[in-house]
């Protein structure tokens, strides 16, 4: 139980610009990789829930896309995911990296926190392992000046610094109540959803220019036979030129993607995996409502 002998549970979401470390932070808190990470913008494309269990309560951490100025219908829908999540959570963690000055994007997002009038607010200064202590101290002051916070917490997901403090502070702000998920649950993502994301993460490695935004993954079929799981997946791009890049010379790039993804899928499923990947073109799918629907957006 907590200091007051009460079990608490509720929803915490991280909000911030793209690439401030939201997904990495969630994975570190959960203790398992439930959200893919990449330096590419728009890596996270839906609300992904990770479950953090402690003796005194349960946090359901909701990872959301980074807020940005949308240029496509997909971009608008990603922003809508954030807005919907904000309206439902108990605590919002506003994330700012320690090594980057607070800019217009951060201030714009801070104003968007008004979309979550019932949620309590904490500020989180991320990536403190990457900068000197003086820079961390200056950023803590700068974030504190943005508005009223229940707590301002510096953390490093990579080095595990202050993560217990973050969990403790967030749980203290949650309502009293029983656990919302079974205590052995780490995420409500299905295996199929996680596999599609592992494939997309592998495809994002080394992808250049506009390709990350144009990439989506769907699973056609999964079947287990005699200790082997056979997975048939499609990688969707918007143009024929992107398809050529994704396949690579004599299929070399696609083979690399399969090898990288399989290394993550096999531990998840606990079986050997045969992974069949095909690259398909859905022209301008980011702007087409019907195609967005077919691809899960």
C-alpha angles and dihedrals in degrees: 000000000000123000089278092047093248128129112224134190137174150118126298123184130188117222126190147114117297114286099020090124103262097141094043089051093051092050090050092051093047092045092227136072106262098146125047119237132209137152087238116104119250093026091141110060105171141023107283119190124214121185122223116191126196131166090255099045153324128266119201103203114203114203113203137185116272112264112246142152102279120232096176140034088257089056091051091050091051089054089048089056089057093048092050092048092050091056092055108042132093098214132025120205109204107207125208123168116240095230101052126074117242106262141179092283092058092047091049090052092047089058089050089062085079084075085073101054095160096047122096115232133229126175119222123196105203134199095030089156089070100060139045119272091250090059091050091051092050091049092050089055092047093050092046089056092057095074149301116323133181086216139355110212130182113210144172115205091187095055096030093239118164094349092128089051090052092050092046094049093046093048091050088060095050124100121256112265147113125282114289096209134032110278093243093055118107099176142356091227113118120236088249092055092048092048092051089051093049089053091049091048090052090049091050092059106104093355111147140217115333097355098094091060091047096052126099132161131211130182114227099184144349125193134166120215127170096339094316125105114209113204125187114194139171127216110207124206132170103235140036090238089058091050090055090050093048093051094045129195108333089346094300097136093047090049090053090050091051093049093049094046094045090056088063099036097054095059090046094054098031092227140091110270133218105198121194114190127189126183115219134179123233103176115233091343092163089067100038116089094202094050091045088055093050090051093051103263 
